[in-house]
Amino acid sequence: MRKDVNGFVAQDWSIFSPSFKFDGFCGVDAKGSLDPAVWEVRFPTVEAYRDAWLEDARRSASTRYAEDRRDALFRATNMLDIRVEGHTATARKTFDDAIALAEGGSQKLNWQSVFFCTKGDGAWTITGFVGFLPFTPNR
């Protein structure tokens, strides 16, 4: 999570890219729905995810916030639900807060993603995820 936030704020994919297993990667966009019928394989490769991640990072960097973006992202993000079975794991990342905007109001961060990971050569890498799922705290 630290590499993701730090790379995102710096708009530097190279900070986050070692976290991925490139062979066989698949990222699914749940489009804010729990219904798999509306989900889309939006990121069939790590490169497709990288491009979208960098575009989001650029858009975020160009937004005028009333607070430190890095601190706000860390405040909003939680990754405490990690389940390991041998060399395979899932990690649920939640966003539940808002970042104050310079012109007033805020940008709501409220979704969750489930990452699939594998351990090889002593390190964990992300092999795929289902992202942008709805998130309701205390579930």
Secondary structure, DSSP 8 states (H G I E B T S, - for coil): -HHHHHHHHHT-HHHHGGGB--TT-EEEE-TT-S-GGG-EEEESSHHHHHHHHHHHHHHHHTS-BSS-HHHHHHHHEEEEEEEEETTEEEEEEEEEEEEEBTTSSEEEEEEEEEEEEEEETTEEEEEEEEEEE---TT-
